[in-house]
Amino acid sequence: MKDKIFNFLLVLLLVLLTLNLLAPKKSQTALENIISLKTEQSYTVPAWIKVEVSNKTAEDFTFHTCQNFQIKKDSKIITPDVCEEVTLKSTESYTIDLSKEFSKFSDTGKYFANLKKNDVDIISQFEVEHRGFFWKFFIFFFYAPVYNLMAFLLEITNYSLGWAIIIITIIIRIILLVPQHKMMVSQARMQKIQPKIKEIQDKHKGNHQMLGVELMKLYKDEKVNPMWSCGLLLIQMPILIVIYNVIVWIQNTSNTYYLYDVLSDYNMASISANFYWVDLFWMWGWNGLILALIVGWLQYIQVKLSLHFNQKNKPTGVVLEKKKEANDYSSFMPDPDMLNKFMLYGMPVMIAFITYTFFAWVGLYWWVGTLFMILQQLFVNKILKK
């Protein structure tokens, strides 16, 4: 019985294979099989819609972007503003760019891109959604204000991206002037109390609880806050992230969705990314190397100035070095000499490398910001001398 069933299935398989080989092939002239539309599955407001039309036939395919193509949502019909006749040769593709028409896709829901030619409809579906709560919060309170500030600065600088970046860097440094000043003063005081810290470490080595209590008391008495550096970094990071995104997407047409009414005359097409001999959206190359070396050198000067005053006023006869015993230095306070060497040599090298690997405008931002900090450090050193 099993042999009969096996033989029957084998014969059935052979029959099906034979029919498949002898059956007439489906006509390759049907447009729904050989002309395709491709879009992203979902977009968020403002939707930057692009539809790719691909010709997979052996013949040329001609269509009109307005007469043969449209996008539907319920009873709403959207056609491109730019109407033209397009001829695609075999294997060629053409992208219908609707990114400048994002305002037409402000309603959320499902949309259907429809290419109709010779009574055959080719359809691609996509969905437009609102952004999530956190992204809306980020856009409303951070991205949109900074983007509009950049747009205003571009207008008053004749759309020079370089000068706009310089001005916004100075504005940010002015905003951070007070916390930066406190951080610099705190770092200087921290260096001056190193001998006292060393005494407490020697006195309470191995007793981490008592060591922590005594260090906190010393910081309070000397009005030193060791967390100022971390706090300033936490303040700067969101600002840097916003600025980076704003400048990277500064020429993205969908950004006009965030423009305030007072900037209605803003002309994105006039933005110039060439700043003297540098293309601000270029990376690597000789220009990037020179810019990275300058930024690294300026960073070295800034750190040197911050350490020069402290080393000059360091009490004689006191050597702050890590002893051979592992317990002599606690995790509460890293080796100050090693930390200073890293800040003096490691930090400039690291920042120079980052500058070289990023867009040139990042180097320009660091260049101006570090010059500002050098001037501020000179002022702080002058105050500390008194």
Helices and strands as residue ranges (DSSP letters): H 2-22, H 31-34, E 35-38, E 42-44, E 50-55, E 61-64, E 69-73, E 76-78, E 85-88, E 93-97, G 99-105, E 109-117, E 120-129, H 133-138, I 139-143, H 144-156, H 161-175, H 177-192, H 194-203, H 208-221, H 228-248, G 253-258, G 261-263, G 268-270, E 274-275, E 278-279, H 285-312, H 336-341, I 342-346, H 347-357, H 360-385
